[in-house]
Amino acid sequence: MPHSKKVQSKGKHAHALEKIPSILAVLDENYPEARCSLDYKDPLQLLIATILSAQCTDERVNKVTPGLFKQYPTAQAFGEAPLEDLEEAIRSTGFYRNKAKNIKECCRVLHQDYGGKVPNDLDALVKLPGIGRKTANVVLGNAYGVPGIVVDTHVARVSHRLGLTVEKDPEKIERDLMAVIPRERWVLFSHQLILHGRSLCQARKPKTAICPLNSLCDHAQKP
C-alpha cells in the first residue's frame, strides 16, 4: 500500500482507534463469555440455523432445529427434500418460503460439489445459493475458528453509535471494523456487540443511562 494511502487509512480510523482499547475492556468486563447463541453440532447445522435466524430470534430457531436436523441429517437430505415439506418444517421462523428455497439449493450444491461438507473458505461460502458474508462469517468463526466479523443489525447499529463507522453497507462496515479491531478479537467482538445490542443498545429505546459504554459512545455524548 502506498504511503499516502496508509496515512489516509489511519486518518479515517483515527477516532475509532483511539477508543478501541477502552471499548474492548468494557466489553470484556460485561460480556466475558459471549458466544454464538444458536445450537448446532457441526458446520452444516450452524449454516442452516444461521439461514433460519434471519428476521427471527435465535430462541425460536433453537426450538425448530432439533426436529429439523433429525428429519434432515445431511446436506443430501436437505437438497432432496420436497420444498413444501421443508417450508412447513421451518414455517414458524418466518420468511419460510425464501429460507426453504435457499436451504434446499445451498445443500444441493454442497452435496454435489463438496461431498456434503461445508467449505471453510469465505469465497467458496458466499458462492453458495442464499449465503452472504454475514452467514459465511458466522460459520467460519464459530465452526472453524477462522477470524471474521459478523455484521448483523446489532453490530451495525452499535458500531455506528460508538463512532466506529459511518458506513451503511454491511461489507463496508465490516471493513471499517476489521481495520480497527485486532484480528484475534473479531469473532468475540461480534458476539459481544450482538449481546450489547440485544440487552442495552436497542434500536428504538437504547438504555443509555445505564450503558457501560456511555462515556465512549458518540451517540450518548450528543447534546
C-alpha positions as CSV (number, residue, x, y, z in Angstrom):
1,M,0.0,0.0,0.0
2,P,1.5,3.4,-1.0
3,H,2.4,5.7,2.0
4,S,-0.3,8.2,1.1
5,K,-3.0,5.5,1.3
6,K,-1.7,4.3,4.6
7,V,-1.8,7.8,6.1
8,Q,-5.3,8.3,4.6
9,S,-6.5,5.0,6.1
10,K,-5.0,5.8,9.6
11,G,-6.7,9.2,9.4
12,K,-10.1,7.7,8.5
13,H,-9.9,5.4,11.5
14,A,-8.1,7.6,14.0
15,H,-11.1,8.4,16.1
16,A,-12.1,4.7,16.4
17,L,-8.5,3.5,17.0
18,E,-8.2,5.9,19.9
19,K,-11.2,4.4,21.7
20,I,-10.8,0.7,20.8
21,P,-8.7,-0.4,23.9
22,S,-11.2,1.1,26.3
23,I,-14.2,-0.3,24.3
24,L,-12.8,-3.8,24.3
25,A,-12.0,-3.6,28.0
26,V,-15.6,-2.6,28.8
27,L,-17.0,-5.4,26.6
28,D,-14.7,-8.0,28.2
29,E,-15.9,-6.9,31.6
30,N,-19.6,-7.1,30.8
31,Y,-19.7,-9.9,28.2
32,P,-16.7,-12.1,29.0
33,E,-18.3,-15.3,27.8
34,A,-20.2,-14.0,24.7
35,R,-20.7,-16.8,22.3
36,C,-23.0,-17.9,19.4
37,S,-26.5,-18.4,20.8
38,L,-27.6,-20.8,18.0
39,D,-27.5,-24.5,18.9
40,Y,-25.5,-26.7,16.5
41,K,-23.3,-29.8,16.4
42,D,-21.5,-29.3,13.1
43,P,-20.8,-26.7,10.4
44,L,-23.9,-27.8,8.3
45,Q,-26.2,-27.4,11.3
46,L,-24.8,-23.9,12.0
47,L,-25.2,-22.9,8.4
48,I,-28.8,-24.0,8.3
49,A,-29.5,-22.4,11.7
50,T,-27.9,-19.1,10.6
51,I,-30.1,-19.0,7.5
52,L,-33.2,-19.5,9.7
53,S,-32.1,-16.8,12.1
54,A,-32.7,-14.0,9.6
55,Q,-35.6,-11.8,10.8
56,C,-36.1,-14.4,13.6
57,T,-34.9,-14.8,17.2
58,D,-32.2,-17.4,17.9
59,E,-34.6,-18.7,20.6
60,R,-37.2,-19.6,18.1
61,V,-34.6,-21.1,15.7
62,N,-33.3,-23.3,18.5
63,K,-36.8,-24.7,19.1
64,V,-37.2,-25.6,15.4
65,T,-33.8,-27.1,14.6
66,P,-33.7,-30.2,16.8
67,G,-36.6,-31.8,14.9
68,L,-35.4,-30.3,11.6
69,F,-31.9,-31.8,11.9
70,K,-33.4,-35.2,12.9
71,Q,-35.6,-35.2,9.8
72,Y,-32.8,-33.9,7.5
73,P,-29.5,-35.1,8.9
74,T,-27.3,-34.4,5.9
75,A,-26.9,-31.9,3.1
76,Q,-28.2,-34.5,0.7
77,A,-31.3,-35.0,2.7
78,F,-32.0,-31.2,2.7
79,G,-31.2,-31.0,-1.0
80,E,-33.6,-33.8,-1.9
81,A,-36.4,-32.7,0.5
82,P,-39.7,-31.7,-1.2
83,L,-39.8,-27.9,-1.0
84,E,-43.3,-27.9,0.6
85,D,-42.2,-30.2,3.4
86,L,-39.2,-28.1,4.1
87,E,-41.3,-24.9,4.1
88,E,-43.7,-26.5,6.6
89,A,-40.9,-27.6,8.9
90,I,-39.5,-24.1,9.2
91,R,-42.7,-22.1,8.8
92,S,-42.5,-20.6,12.4
93,T,-39.1,-18.9,11.7
94,G,-40.8,-16.5,9.2
95,F,-40.0,-15.8,5.5
96,Y,-40.1,-19.6,5.3
97,R,-40.5,-19.9,1.5
98,N,-37.4,-18.0,0.7
99,K,-35.4,-19.7,3.5
100,A,-36.6,-23.2,2.4
101,K,-35.5,-22.4,-1.2
102,N,-32.1,-21.2,-0.1
103,I,-31.5,-24.1,2.2
104,K,-32.5,-26.7,-0.5
105,E,-30.4,-25.1,-3.2
106,C,-27.4,-24.5,-0.9
107,C,-27.5,-28.1,0.3
108,R,-27.9,-29.4,-3.2
109,V,-24.7,-27.6,-4.2
110,L,-22.9,-28.8,-1.0
111,H,-23.8,-32.4,-1.8
112,Q,-23.0,-32.1,-5.5
113,D,-19.7,-30.1,-5.3
114,Y,-18.4,-30.6,-1.7
115,G,-19.4,-34.1,-0.7
116,G,-21.9,-32.7,1.7
117,K,-19.3,-30.8,3.7
118,V,-19.4,-27.1,4.4
119,P,-16.3,-25.3,2.9
120,N,-14.1,-23.4,5.4
121,D,-13.4,-20.7,2.9
122,L,-15.2,-17.3,2.6
123,D,-15.0,-17.1,-1.2
124,A,-16.5,-20.6,-1.5
125,L,-19.2,-20.0,1.1
126,V,-20.5,-16.8,-0.5
127,K,-20.9,-18.5,-3.8
128,L,-23.4,-20.9,-2.3
129,P,-27.1,-20.0,-3.1
130,G,-28.5,-17.7,-0.5
131,I,-25.3,-17.3,1.5
132,G,-23.9,-13.8,2.2
133,R,-20.9,-12.6,4.1
134,K,-22.7,-12.4,7.4
135,T,-23.8,-16.1,7.3
136,A,-20.3,-17.1,6.0
137,N,-18.5,-15.3,8.8
138,V,-20.8,-16.9,11.4
139,V,-19.9,-20.4,10.2
140,L,-16.2,-19.6,9.7
141,G,-15.8,-18.0,13.1
142,N,-17.8,-20.4,15.2
143,A,-17.5,-23.8,13.4
144,Y,-14.0,-23.4,12.0
145,G,-12.2,-20.8,14.2
146,V,-11.5,-18.6,11.2
147,P,-11.5,-15.0,12.2
148,G,-14.3,-12.8,10.8
149,I,-16.6,-10.0,11.8
150,V,-20.3,-10.7,11.6
151,V,-22.2,-7.5,10.7
152,D,-25.9,-8.1,11.6
153,T,-28.3,-5.3,12.6
154,H,-27.0,-5.2,16.2
155,V,-23.3,-4.9,15.1
156,A,-24.1,-2.3,12.5
157,R,-26.2,-0.2,15.0
158,V,-23.8,-0.3,17.9
159,S,-20.8,0.4,15.7
160,H,-22.5,3.5,14.3
161,R,-23.4,4.7,17.8
162,L,-19.9,4.2,19.1
163,G,-18.4,6.1,16.1
164,L,-16.5,3.1,14.7
165,T,-18.0,3.6,11.2
166,V,-20.2,5.9,9.3
167,E,-21.0,3.4,6.6
168,K,-24.4,1.9,5.9
169,D,-23.4,-1.0,3.7
170,P,-22.6,-4.1,5.8
171,E,-19.5,-5.0,3.8
172,K,-18.1,-1.5,4.3
173,I,-18.9,-1.6,8.0
174,E,-17.1,-5.0,8.2
175,R,-14.0,-3.5,6.5
176,D,-14.0,-0.5,8.9
177,L,-14.2,-2.8,11.9
178,M,-11.5,-5.1,10.6
179,A,-9.2,-2.1,10.3
180,V,-9.5,-1.2,14.0
181,I,-10.3,-4.4,15.9
182,P,-7.4,-6.8,16.4
183,R,-7.8,-9.9,14.2
184,E,-7.8,-12.3,17.1
185,R,-10.8,-10.5,18.6
186,W,-13.0,-10.4,15.5
187,V,-15.3,-13.4,16.5
188,L,-15.6,-12.5,20.2
189,F,-16.1,-8.8,19.4
190,S,-19.0,-9.7,17.1
191,H,-20.7,-11.8,19.8
192,Q,-20.1,-9.0,22.4
193,L,-21.7,-6.3,20.2
194,I,-24.7,-8.6,19.4
195,L,-25.3,-9.2,23.1
196,H,-24.9,-5.5,23.9
197,G,-27.3,-4.6,21.1
198,R,-29.9,-7.0,22.4
199,S,-29.6,-6.1,26.0
200,L,-28.9,-2.4,26.2
201,C,-28.2,-0.7,22.9
202,Q,-31.6,-1.4,21.4
203,A,-32.8,0.2,18.2
204,R,-35.7,2.3,19.5
205,K,-35.0,2.9,23.2
206,P,-31.3,2.4,24.0
207,K,-30.7,2.2,27.7
208,T,-28.1,5.0,27.5
209,A,-28.3,5.9,31.2
210,I,-27.1,2.5,32.4
211,C,-24.9,1.6,29.4
212,P,-21.3,0.8,30.5
213,L,-20.1,2.2,27.1
214,N,-21.8,5.6,27.7
215,S,-18.6,7.7,28.0
216,L,-17.1,6.1,24.9
217,C,-20.3,6.4,22.7
218,D,-20.7,9.2,20.2
219,H,-24.4,8.8,20.2
220,A,-24.7,9.0,24.0
221,Q,-22.4,12.1,24.1
222,K,-24.5,14.1,21.6
223,P,-26.1,17.1,23.3
